[in-house]
């Protein structure tokens, strides 16, 4: 049973859309940020603050690469695409959907990137994060869903239509 993997920028709605998509397609829901926090016993902010961005990215890659998912909707952290092993693992048994939003809409949704546990070096702007990650989102995506101006339910409808229906067998 294939997984549906959601990638995209922080604030794109991966977790919100993921929960609704899981309900609609009879799948379990997994948020890799929560898996990392549980395995590390710390919040993402604490991991980044204590170990640094580079070590956090290594940890994220290691944790996601070691996970096994079966019939799940998986919402990844925005930086998961930096982990080659993680993305290879996710793509092995999953269809990757990039939830695309323009940076100005992301700015409206996120007031403080640091409080969200976003893996970013000090002084880097949201626009720079977007430009750095966008090519990786496009590289790993099997499908791209433009979520501009859509609510979570509308994004789910687009994903289901794109993937050919709402049953677990169709994806």
Kinemage of the C-alpha trace (Angstrom):
@kinemage 1
@onewidth
@group {chain A} dominant
@subgroup {mainchain}
@vectorlist {calphas} color= white
{ca unk a 1} P 0.000 0.000 0.000
{ca unk a 2} L 1.621 3.236 -1.112
{ca unk a 3} L 2.215 6.143 1.186
{ca unk a 4} L 1.477 9.748 0.312
{ca unk a 5} L 4.400 11.984 1.245
{ca unk a 6} L 3.831 15.727 1.626
{ca unk a 7} L 6.764 18.099 1.129
{ca unk a 8} L 6.952 21.872 1.005
{ca unk a 9} L 7.886 24.996 2.876
{ca unk a 10} L 7.074 25.558 6.539
{ca unk a 11} L 3.572 27.001 6.640
{ca unk a 12} L 2.476 25.299 3.404
{ca unk a 13} L -0.037 23.216 5.345
{ca unk a 14} L 1.599 19.787 5.229
{ca unk a 15} L 0.388 18.749 8.691
{ca unk a 16} L -3.075 20.277 8.421
{ca unk a 17} L -3.665 18.919 4.931
{ca unk a 18} L -2.034 15.629 5.924
{ca unk a 19} L -4.497 14.875 8.710
{ca unk a 20} L -7.485 15.553 6.445
{ca unk a 21} L -5.932 13.586 3.578
{ca unk a 22} L -5.281 10.621 5.866
{ca unk a 23} L -8.918 10.604 6.968
{ca unk a 24} L -10.132 10.879 3.381
{ca unk a 25} L -7.920 8.064 2.068
{ca unk a 26} L -8.177 5.683 5.040
{ca unk a 27} L -4.494 6.014 5.922
{ca unk a 28} L -2.620 6.655 9.147
{ca unk a 29} L -1.032 10.086 9.589
{ca unk a 30} L 2.621 10.618 10.522
{ca unk a 31} L 4.386 13.950 11.065
{ca unk a 32} L 8.148 13.422 10.799
{ca unk a 33} L 8.843 16.469 12.979
{ca unk a 34} L 6.977 14.748 15.821
{ca unk a 35} L 8.840 11.478 15.171
{ca unk a 36} L 12.159 13.354 15.457
{ca unk a 37} L 11.084 15.096 18.658
{ca unk a 38} L 9.960 11.816 20.183
{ca unk a 39} L 13.195 10.002 19.278
{ca unk a 40} L 15.382 12.885 20.508
{ca unk a 41} L 13.310 13.718 23.596
{ca unk a 42} L 13.522 17.422 22.691
{ca unk a 43} L 11.609 19.959 20.656
{ca unk a 44} L 12.915 20.869 17.214
{ca unk a 45} L 13.843 24.318 18.567
{ca unk a 46} L 15.897 22.731 21.358
{ca unk a 47} L 17.679 20.372 18.968
{ca unk a 48} L 18.577 23.220 16.602
{ca unk a 49} L 19.614 25.525 19.456
{ca unk a 50} L 21.740 22.915 21.241
{ca unk a 51} L 23.234 21.030 18.291
{ca unk a 52} L 23.092 23.534 15.432
{ca unk a 53} L 21.368 23.493 12.080
{ca unk a 54} L 23.811 21.144 10.352
{ca unk a 55} L 23.528 18.483 13.065
{ca unk a 56} L 19.739 18.839 13.069
{ca unk a 57} L 19.668 18.174 9.321
{ca unk a 58} L 21.827 15.078 9.835
{ca unk a 59} L 19.489 13.872 12.589
{ca unk a 60} L 16.417 14.522 10.440
{ca unk a 61} L 17.961 12.570 7.559
{ca unk a 62} L 18.946 9.645 9.820
{ca unk a 63} L 15.571 9.431 11.569
{ca unk a 64} L 13.457 9.611 8.402
{ca unk a 65} L 15.766 7.214 6.536
{ca unk a 66} L 15.312 4.661 9.334
{ca unk a 67} L 11.500 4.868 9.438
{ca unk a 68} L 9.181 2.390 7.801
{ca unk a 69} L 5.722 3.544 6.748
{ca unk a 70} L 2.839 1.460 5.436
{ca unk a 71} L -0.336 3.032 4.094
{ca unk a 72} L 0.367 6.425 5.646
{ca unk a 73} L 0.151 10.076 4.823
{ca unk a 74} L 3.533 11.451 5.884
{ca unk a 75} L 3.986 15.174 6.495
{ca unk a 76} L 7.684 15.991 6.400
{ca unk a 77} L 9.511 18.919 7.887
{ca unk a 78} L 10.306 21.585 5.332
{ca unk a 79} L 13.995 20.690 5.433
{ca unk a 80} L 13.562 16.930 4.888
{ca unk a 81} L 14.456 17.409 1.215
{ca unk a 82} L 18.059 18.134 2.240
{ca unk a 83} L 18.379 14.494 3.353
{ca unk a 84} L 19.110 12.276 0.348
{ca unk a 85} L 18.744 9.052 2.352
{ca unk a 86} L 15.492 10.269 3.882
{ca unk a 87} L 13.981 11.191 0.540
{ca unk a 88} L 15.083 7.929 -1.081
{ca unk a 89} L 13.395 6.037 1.756
{ca unk a 90} L 10.194 8.066 1.431
{ca unk a 91} L 10.053 7.718 -2.360
{ca unk a 92} L 10.661 3.958 -2.211
{ca unk a 93} L 7.112 3.243 -1.036
{ca unk a 94} L 5.428 6.553 -1.546
{ca unk a 95} L 4.133 9.163 -3.909
{ca unk a 96} L 5.640 12.567 -3.121
{ca unk a 97} L 3.356 15.585 -3.362
{ca unk a 98} L 4.833 19.088 -3.187
{ca unk a 99} L 2.438 21.582 -1.601
{ca unk a 100} L 3.481 24.728 -3.420
{ca unk a 101} L 2.811 28.221 -2.104
{ca unk a 102} L 4.393 31.535 -3.057
{ca unk a 103} L 6.698 33.044 -0.464
{ca unk a 104} L 4.380 36.013 0.162
{ca unk a 105} L 1.578 33.643 1.205
{ca unk a 106} L 3.971 31.691 3.441
{ca unk a 107} L 4.958 34.967 5.126
{ca unk a 108} L 1.304 35.584 5.984
{ca unk a 109} L 1.131 32.186 7.712
{ca unk a 110} L 4.434 32.310 9.619
{ca unk a 111} L 5.252 35.171 11.944
{ca unk a 112} L 8.457 33.717 13.428
{ca unk a 113} L 10.358 30.965 11.609
{ca unk a 114} L 12.608 30.366 14.603
{ca unk a 115} L 9.756 29.540 17.002
{ca unk a 116} L 8.569 26.845 14.572
{ca unk a 117} L 11.833 24.933 14.707
{ca unk a 118} L 12.782 25.720 11.124
{ca unk a 119} L 16.273 24.529 10.244
{ca unk a 120} L 17.872 27.791 9.195
{ca unk a 121} L 21.096 29.559 9.973
{ca unk a 122} L 20.949 32.921 11.734
{ca unk a 123} L 20.239 35.917 9.531
{ca unk a 124} L 18.730 33.963 6.640
{ca unk a 125} L 15.454 35.364 5.304
{ca unk a 126} L 12.330 33.417 4.428
{ca unk a 127} L 12.900 34.348 0.773
{ca unk a 128} L 16.399 32.838 0.913
{ca unk a 129} L 15.061 29.657 2.534
{ca unk a 130} L 12.426 29.431 -0.201
{ca unk a 131} L 14.951 29.878 -3.024
{ca unk a 132} L 17.311 27.344 -1.443
{ca unk a 133} L 14.660 24.640 -1.026
{ca unk a 134} L 12.452 25.165 -4.079
{ca unk a 135} L 14.707 23.214 -6.512
{ca unk a 136} L 14.760 20.260 -4.092
{ca unk a 137} L 10.984 20.265 -3.686
{ca unk a 138} L 10.667 20.229 -7.471
{ca unk a 139} L 13.309 17.498 -7.813
{ca unk a 140} L 11.670 15.053 -5.406
{ca unk a 141} L 8.015 15.759 -6.227
{ca unk a 142} L 6.048 13.200 -8.191
{ca unk a 143} L 3.204 15.735 -8.254
{ca unk a 144} L 2.960 19.432 -7.435
{ca unk a 145} L -0.214 20.957 -6.026
{ca unk a 146} L -0.502 24.738 -6.159
{ca unk a 147} L -2.278 25.590 -2.912
{ca unk a 148} L -2.389 29.348 -3.517
{ca unk a 149} L -5.661 30.732 -2.203
{ca unk a 150} L -6.978 27.305 -1.227
{ca unk a 151} L -8.085 26.105 2.184
{ca unk a 152} L -6.978 22.722 3.538
{ca unk a 153} L -10.079 20.891 2.293
{ca unk a 154} L -9.592 22.240 -1.230
{ca unk a 155} L -5.942 21.126 -1.186
{ca unk a 156} L -7.038 17.630 -0.160
{ca unk a 157} L -9.571 17.521 -2.999
{ca unk a 158} L -6.865 18.531 -5.497
{ca unk a 159} L -4.470 15.881 -4.187
{ca unk a 160} L -7.091 13.124 -4.330
{ca unk a 161} L -8.096 14.111 -7.858
{ca unk a 162} L -4.443 14.239 -8.930
{ca unk a 163} L -3.705 10.818 -7.470
{ca unk a 164} L -6.721 9.227 -9.101
{ca unk a 165} L -9.287 8.751 -6.378
{ca unk a 166} L -9.692 8.451 -2.675
{ca unk a 167} L -9.090 4.803 -1.903
{ca unk a 168} L -5.757 3.469 -0.599
{ca unk a 169} L -5.453 1.156 -3.587
{ca unk a 170} L -5.433 3.951 -6.162
{ca unk a 171} L -2.275 5.698 -5.054
